[in-house]
Amino acid sequence: MMTEEANYLSKEKFDELTTELEHLKTVRRREIAEQLEYARSLGDLSENAEYEEARNMQAATEDRIRTIEEQLSHARIIEHTKGSTVSLGSVVTIQKQGEKEEHTYEIVGSAEANMQDHKISHLSPMGSALMEKKKGDTFSFETPKGLQKYKIINVK
């Protein structure tokens, strides 16, 4: 699954992934090697649950290492410039047309998108509709429930 698409990350997320990668390559690999060594010492590998478990952990760890290396190799740190135009890294407060309630979202790269944390991808229908807009602009986008119309209350 090699894609040459940029992977937009905040500086915090980039550092978090770099730290996790370092931990996996050093501490975790060593722990698994020790578990494999111990499991081998138990004898017959064909009926050895500890050995099987350690091998599965090793495979999962190597897979995670490859995933993180791939994400970091295409990483572009979001350089958010405080401005009035919505861009990656912007924190945008919006209001649905006809409603009083306001919602605030951070525009992030797709790897960091998480609705519980109010982080939406710049590639999502709402995120892409917001890009390049300014405070006071109205925008709309299609959802399964039909066209949604919003107004931008604030951009940070």
PEJOPE-V742541 format. One record per residue. N is the residue number from 1. RES is the residue in three letters. PSI is psi as a letter, one per 30 degrees, with the letter a starting at -180 (NA if undefined). Layout:
# PEJOPE-V742541
<<N	RES	PSI> <N	RES	PSI>>
This chain:
# PEJOPE-V742541
<<1	MET	h> <2	MET	j> <3	THR	k> <4	GLU	g> <5	GLU	k> <6	ALA	k> <7	ASN	j> <8	TYR	k> <9	LEU	k> <10	SER	l> <11	LYS	e> <12	GLU	e> <13	LYS	e> <14	PHE	e> <15	ASP	e> <16	GLU	e> <17	LEU	e> <18	THR	e> <19	THR	e> <20	GLU	e> <21	LEU	e> <22	GLU	e> <23	HIS	e> <24	LEU	e> <25	LYS	f> <26	THR	d> <27	VAL	e> <28	ARG	e> <29	ARG	e> <30	ARG	e> <31	GLU	e> <32	ILE	e> <33	ALA	e> <34	GLU	e> <35	GLN	e> <36	LEU	e> <37	GLU	e> <38	TYR	e> <39	ALA	e> <40	ARG	e> <41	SER	f> <42	LEU	f> <43	GLY	b> <44	ASP	j> <45	LEU	f> <46	SER	f> <47	GLU	h> <48	ASN	j> <49	ALA	e> <50	GLU	e> <51	TYR	e> <52	GLU	e> <53	GLU	e> <54	ALA	e> <55	ARG	e> <56	ASN	e> <57	MET	e> <58	GLN	e> <59	ALA	e> <60	ALA	e> <61	THR	e> <62	GLU	e> <63	ASP	e> <64	ARG	e> <65	ILE	e> <66	ARG	e> <67	THR	e> <68	ILE	e> <69	GLU	e> <70	GLU	e> <71	GLN	e> <72	LEU	e> <73	SER	f> <74	HIS	g> <75	ALA	k> <76	ARG	j> <77	ILE	k> <78	ILE	j> <79	GLU	i> <80	HIS	j> <81	THR	k> <82	LYS	j> <83	GLY	a> <84	SER	f> <85	THR	k> <86	VAL	k> <87	SER	l> <88	LEU	k> <89	GLY	f> <90	SER	k> <91	VAL	j> <92	VAL	k> <93	THR	k> <94	ILE	l> <95	GLN	k> <96	LYS	k> <97	GLN	k> <98	GLY	g> <99	GLU	l> <100	LYS	e> <101	GLU	k> <102	GLU	k> <103	HIS	k> <104	THR	k> <105	TYR	l> <106	GLU	k> <107	ILE	j> <108	VAL	l> <109	GLY	l> <110	SER	f> <111	ALA	f> <112	GLU	f> <113	ALA	k> <114	ASN	j> <115	MET	e> <116	GLN	e> <117	ASP	g> <118	HIS	h> <119	LYS	j> <120	ILE	k> <121	SER	k> <122	HIS	f> <123	LEU	f> <124	SER	l> <125	PRO	e> <126	MET	e> <127	GLY	e> <128	SER	f> <129	ALA	f> <130	LEU	e> <131	MET	k> <132	GLU	g> <133	LYS	l> <134	LYS	l> <135	LYS	k> <136	GLY	f> <137	ASP	l> <138	THR	l> <139	PHE	l> <140	SER	l> <141	PHE	l> <142	GLU	k> <143	THR	l> <144	PRO	f> <145	LYS	g> <146	GLY	a> <147	LEU	k> <148	GLN	k> <149	LYS	k> <150	TYR	l> <151	LYS	k> <152	ILE	j> <153	ILE	e> <154	ASN	l> <155	VAL	k> <156	LYS	NA>>
